Amino acid sequence: MTGSIGNVRTRFFEFHQLRKPMPLRVGGKLDRFTLAYETYGRINADGSNVILLYHAMTGSQHAAGTNLEVPGLNGRWTDEVQTGWWDGFIGPGKALDTRRFCVVCANYLGGCYGSTGPASVNPATGRPWGPAFPVLRMSDIVDSQMKLLDHLGVRQLRAVIGASIGGFLAQLTATRYPERVQTVVLIGTGVETTIYQRILNFEQVTAIEADPNFRSGDYGDGSRPDIGLALARRIAHKTFISLDTLRERARNEVVSQKPPFGWYEMNSPVESYMLYQGEKFVKRFDANTYLRILDAWQWFDLVGEAGAGSFTELFERCRGQEFLVFSIDSDVSFYPAEQARLVGLLKRAHVPHMWITVHSDKGHDSFLLEPKLYSPHLAQALAH
């Protein structure tokens, strides 16, 4: 019988090691940082039942249950994020069964939901880090979460799961730390930043940086670059859902007749819906954080960040693991061709794997909205 997680709270892991700071890939180091995280279920005696779950780009540590408040976020913990983003997957009797497993989900290093990032306070200045926050790569996010697992006493994961760019992180975990992972679940992801993604990401970067309130990222004491950040969100949002779903959602989504700028008068609910998505998003996210994550995405280098010489050498490390790869047939953010390439690389390296194509009309966001399409395969992969 399935059940709900109920009310949960965010916990905070404090890394503080002056003698052995965490090095960053681009340069520099962090001798202290905080990761906001949540757990669902209990860690067993030897820590062997833990599933590490990576959220997508603008997700959070809150994957299941209800969390009404996370302190210190300056209003970013809005109603939209108070229900766990994978609530339909996690709990007693669900795909990630908390009677058997303990699921750990942490907000990225560089995030804005309680982990150390541009929006958090720099202890050296007493002000938000802002543009002074160090440049991050995907491997830095992974390494910080390995520090969290060490703190929790977890030496080997039962599984690591990631969708979208969370899949980048899951692959880096499996290849940088192959001895710590048994099963790898990848949903709607790929092995590199595609040209299409690079263009979309660049459009979002320029949208934010063109906002007069951005001020090179130093907007901490003044007006925020909400217009630029909202535009960036709209650029991205159209890749998250299929056009059919967008048309359906927009039918009843009328906010106003005119945007809060310029002379153009909207004449379609689709325009109104997209405007609303941007306006809603800026209430819960930080522009500098958005740019840091986009930058890590643009520079993502799976082979290089894992310290390998080729994709074959990289995935040969994973022969002792099992991969479950999901494609979404209507996905226009990570097209199914990206998973086909990934599966081809796994085959070449002789890595055990299963490839499932989910048939959905909801696009990339299917992995958030339709647990019934994924749960049987997830449960099977975790059964033994």
N, C-alpha and C positions, 0 to 999 in steps of 0.2 A: 504494500500500500504506500502510495506517495504522500509526502507531507511537506509542510512549509518550514523554512528555516526560522521564521519569526523575526524578532528584533535582534539586531546585531550592532556591534560597535567597531569602530576603527581603532587599531592599535598602532603604536609607533616604535620602530626599531631605530636606535641611535648608534650609529657607527662613529667611534672617536678613537683613533689610533695615531698618535703623533709619531711614534717610532716606525710604524708600518702603514703609511697612508695608501689609499687606493689610487694607483696610477690611471690616468686617462689616456685614451688612444692618441689624441691629437697633441697632447702635451699637458704638463701640469699634473696636479694630483689633488685629491680631496682627503684631508685628514679627519674630516667629520661630515656627516650628512645624516638625514633622517629619511626613513622610508615609512610611509603610511601603508598599512596592510590589514587584511582581514582573513580570518580562518573559519572554515565551516567543517564540523566534525572534529574528532580527536586524533592527535598524532599517537600512533601506537608506540610500544616500548622501544623498538629499534628504529623508529622513524621511517619505516619502509612503505607506509601507506599514503604518502603525501603526493598530491597532484599539484604542480605549479601551473597556474593559469595566468597567461598574459592578456591584458586588455588591448583593445584597438587604440587608435591614435588619440582620441579625445575621451576615452573611457576613464575609469577610476578603479580603485581597489575594491569598490563595493559591488561585488558580483552577485550576491544572493541575499534574500531577506529584505528587511526594512531598516534603514539607518536614517534617522531624522536630523542628525546634526553631526558635523565634524568641526571641531573648534579651530579658530584661527584662519578661516578661509575668506573673510571679508565679503560674505554674502554669496559666494560662488556655489555653495551647497544648496541648490535650488530644488524645487519639487520634482523637477525632471529627473534628478539623479538619486532620489531617495529610495527607489525600488531597485534592487540589484539587477544589473544589465544582463546577467545570465540566470535569473531566478528560476526559469523553467527547466534548467538543466541540473541544478544543484539542490540536493536535499534528500531526505530519506526516501528510498525507492526510485529516485530519479537517475538519470544517466550517470551523473557523478554522485553516487550513493554515499551519503555522509554516515551511514551505518558501517560502511567498510573503509571509506577513504576520508582523509583530511585534505580539503582544498585550500590552497594558499594563493591569494591574489594581492599584489602590491601595486600601488601607484608608481609609475616610472620615476626614477631619478630624473630631475628636470621637470616633473609634473607640477600641477597646481592644486592638488587635492590633499595636501598634507605632507608630501615628500619634498625634499629640498629642491628648489628650482628657482627660476627668475622671480617668481612672485613671493617667495619666502624671504625671511629676514637674514641678511648677511651679518653674522655675529661680529665681524670686524668693523662694521659701520653703523649697525643698528637700523639700517634702512633696507628696503627690498633690494635683492641682488640686481634686478633689471638686466640691462645689457652686459653687465660685468660678470654674469654667471658664465662659468666655463663652457666651452664648446664640447658637445657630447657626440658620441657615436653609439650605435646600437649595442656594441660590445660592452660599453661602459654601463648601460642599463642592465645588461645581463650580469656583469660582474658584481654590481651592487646587490642584485637579488641573490646571488650565491652567498654573499656575506650574511644576508638575512637567513638563508637556509642553514648556514653554519651556526648562527645564533639559536635557531630552533632545534638544533641537533639532528638535522636531516642530512645524511651522507649520500643516499641514493633515492631518486624520485621514482615513484611508481609510473608517473607520466608527466610530460610537459605538453601543454595545449596552448595554441595560439591561432587566432584568426586575423586576417588582414595583415597589418604590419606587426601584430603580435606573433604572426607566423614567422617573420624574420627573426624575432627574439627567440622563439622556440627552436628554430634551426641552429641559431648560434649557441644556445644552451646545449643542444645535442652534440654539436661538433667541437665546441670549446671544452666541454666537460662530458665526454662520451661515457666515462665510467660512472657518472652520476645519474644516468637516464636509462630507463627500460623501454618506455613507449613514447612515441612522438605523434601528436595529433595536430594536423595542419589544415586549416579551413580557409578557402578563398585567399590564397597567398601565392608567393612565387620565390624565386631565388635571386632576383635582382630588381632594381628600379627600372621600369620600362620607360621608353621614350614618351609615351602617352602620360604616364604618371609624372615624369620629370617636367613636362610642359604645364600640367595642371598645378603641380606644386610651385613652380616658378610664378605662375599667375597669382597664386595665393600670397606668396612672399611679397610680390610687388604691390598687391592690393593693400596689404598692411603697411608696408613702408611708405606708400604714397599718402597715407592719411596724415594731415598736418599735425594731428595730436600725437602721432607716434614719436616724434622728436628723437629719432635714432634709438628708440627703446627706453628713453629716460622720461617716462610719463608717470612715474610713481606718485608724485605729489600734485598732479593736475588732471585734466580731462583725459580719458582713455581713448585709444584709437578704435572706437566702436564701429565706425562706418567701414573702416578698412577690414577689421576682423569679421564683421558681418558679411562683407563681400567675399572674403576668403572662404567662409563657411558655405556660402551659396555656390561658389565655384566647385567645391568638393561635393556638396550634398547631391548634386545631380548624378554623381557616379555611384551613390550608395543604393539607390532604388531604381527599379525599372521604370520606363516611361509609362507603362500601364498603371503601375502603382502610384506614380506621381499624379497622373490624371485623376485617379480615383480619390486620392487623399485631398486633392485641391478642390474638389467639387464643393465642399462646404467650408473651405478655408479662405474667408474674405476678411481682411484686416482693415484696409482703408483704400481709398481710391487713388491717393497720391503717396509716393514715398516721401520721407522727410527731407528731401533735397531735390533741387532741379524743378523742371516744368513738366516732365513726362507724367501722363495720367495712365495708370494701369487699366487694362481692359480685359484681363483674364484672371480667373481664380488661381491659375498656375503661378502667375507673377506675384500675386498676393501671398500665396503659400510660401514661395521662396523668400520673399521679404521677411515673413514671419519667422522662418527658420533661422535667418541671420540674427534678427532681433532677439530671439530666444537664446541663441547660443552665447552671445556676448555677455549675458548675465552670469554664465557659469564657467567661463574660460578666460584665460589670460593670453594676451597677444604675444608677449615674449616667449611664453611657454610654447605656444603654437609654432613659432618660428624655430625654436630649438629642436622640436620634434621633426618638423619639415626638413631642417638641415640634416639631421641624422638620417632621414629617409633618402634625401638626395645623394648623400655620400655613402649609402649602404654598400658594403663590399663583403659578401658572405665569405668568400674564399680568403681574402686578405685579413678580415677581422678575426677569422678563426685560425689564422697562421698556417694556412695550407698553400700548396703550390698549384692546385687545380681542383676542379669540382670532383674528379674521380678520387683523388687523394683525400679530399675533404670527407666525402661520404663513405669511403672505405672504413673510416673510424666508427661508423654506425652499424656495422654488420651484426653486432650483438644486440641491436635494438630492433623494434618493430615500428613501422610507420603506418599511420592511417591518414590518407590525404583525401580531402573533400573538395570537389569542384561544385560551383553553382552555375547552372546552365545559362542563367540570365544575368550573370555578374559582368558589369562593365567597368569595375574598378580593378579587379584582378581577373582578367579573362581566363576561361578554362584552358586556353593554350599555355598559360603560365604554369598551371599544375601539370599539364602534359609534359612540359619540359622538365619539371621537377621529378616526375615519375620516371622519365627516361634516364635521368642522372642516377636515380636510386637503382634502377635496373642494371645500369652499366657498372655500378659499384657493388652489385649483388647484395643489396640491403633488403631484408624482408619488408614487404609493404602490401597495402591494399588501397585501391583507388575507387572512390565512390563519387558518382555524379548525382547531385541533388537537383531534381526538377522542380523549379519554383518560379513564380511570376513576380517575386519580390526583390530580385536583384541581390546585390552584395549584402544587404541587411538581413537577408534570409537567416543567417546564422544567429541573429539576435531574436528573430521573431517566430521561428518555426521549429521548436525543439523536437517535435514528432518526426521530422525528416532526418534528424541526426542521431537521436538518442539510441535507437536499436544498434547502430553500428558502433557508437561510443561504448555502450554497455558490453558489447561483444569483445571489443579491443581490450577492455579492462577486466574481463571475466576471469582470466587465469592468473 
